[in-house]
């Protein structure tokens, strides 16, 4: 360390006649001329080319971002509109479908009712006819039964008594029994 | 080993014009390198004009927006008229400071005449703008409003002195910072060499000044950027005085 400082002081002492370089006035003219030249060139390059270009780039980017954001907003609005439209259409369709279903149901119910009524009427008529036929058949059969009863009673009376029975009396007895 | 030697201006091509020594020196070379460096970033970097910037274009845009916001902050929107000048000053000083930190390079901003020329240039622009915009009203800069009348002469004298001393402080601040930093780095580097040369016993401690130099270089990098920024922002503040005198 001591040697290092000794060395530096020695080397400083050696060019003692020389000025401290930054204060050496003989360089000033050259430094100033070259500063003027280079700084002037840099100023020209920056102000004429570089800075307008950067400003243009920034402006272009700003513009692009703005237009993109606006476009995105428009698209989102469009999408929202489409979603609303879709919802509305869906709602309409659902209402229509419900109405149609309701209508169909009532129509089908009415048709079924009508069909059922006619069928019932028909069946009632058939039933009535059948009942009437049964009644007739029964009456006819009953009439036959009367005759058979009379004949049987006459036969029985004739067999028991040995003389022909009184037809009128038998008929009267049968009528009394039937009542 | 001489820590001062690095500031010597060495002529490469002697040129004499009109009795003036305007030789092409190492300082001239590094000034040209500075212009080249800034141009590479600002011109080649932006040549693609891409919407999504690459590295170099990002650097160019960041410098632009950084300086633009500094100017707008300190000198208002009217100050943006002088944006190209301020931007050139910032990039020039920054590139000089950073390039000077490279080993074996020449630090242009450690020449007092360079920083003084820049500072005087700024002050001349400030005076020109102030006078052309406000005429004699520009002198209101030296008369702050709301000062009691018996105090006013003193205040005016102080304001005039502070205005006149501006180019000096502006240039010496940058010059002294650069000079001191480079001397410190060189002295520390000299220690490393001296300790290594002094024998086996001192080899062990030789890395210590080297480590110090590593830390110092980081610090000097910070100083280089900070001083460029300070130089720029003070230029903006002085310009703001010219645009809006009378506080």
Interface residues (C-beta under 8 A of the other chain):
Chain A: X1 X3 X4 X7 X8 X11 X12 X15 X20 X21 X22 X23 X24 X26 X27 X28 X29 X30 X31 X32 X33 X34 X35 X37 X38 X39 X41 X42 X43 X45 X46 X47 X49 X50 X51 X53 X54 X55 X56 X57 X58 X60 X61 X64
Chain B: X1 X2 X3 X4 X5 X7 X8 X9 X11 X20 X21 X22 X23 X24 X25 X27 X28 X31 X32 X34 X35 X38 X39 X42 X43 X46 X49 X50 X51 X53 X57 X60 X61 X64 X65 X83 X84 X85 X87 X88 X91 X92 X110 X111 X112 X113 X114 X117 X118 X175 X179 X187 X190 X191 X194 X195 X198
